[in-house]
Amino acid sequence: MRGPWHLWVVVVLGVLWNGFGAYDFLMSMIRGEAYFREMGMTDAQIALQNAMPVWMTGVWALGVWGALGGVLLLALRSRYAVIAFAGSLAGVIAMLVYNYLLSDYAKLMGAAASMMWIIFAGAVFFLAYALFVRKRGVLR
């Protein structure tokens, strides 16, 4: 396990953070409404989730799986982590556009909508970190 100590801190935190995102995505796809109800969503929020266009499922998947893949590529010290995190950030930005400009997401989700901005901040952090360690020669 070579590489700077902070790489491994970021990898562990990234697996936990992005692992939950992957779990949430999978449960949303596999269990759907039952999962949403367990998460405390209202009927209106569930209807919004179910009305999400197919392309949004694609950008959501890009955001989630790009981030998790990026963390795994960081652990391998691969330069491709940068590409994975860039794809993830693109997915998150597309989700923000849909959620705040093209749908009633912000209105229906209330305070929970702020989580998208936390996810955005995380995506920016992981991409910035990957660029930082690539510049330092940690990634090959």
Secondary structure, 3 states (H helix, E strand, C coil): CCCCHHHHHHHHHHHHHHHHHHHHHHHHHHCCHHHHHHCCCCHHHHHHHHCCCHHHHHHHHHHHHHHHHHHHHHHCCCCHHHHHHHHHHHHHHHHHHHHHHHCCHHHHHHHHHHHHHHHHHHHHHHHHHHHHHHHCCCCC
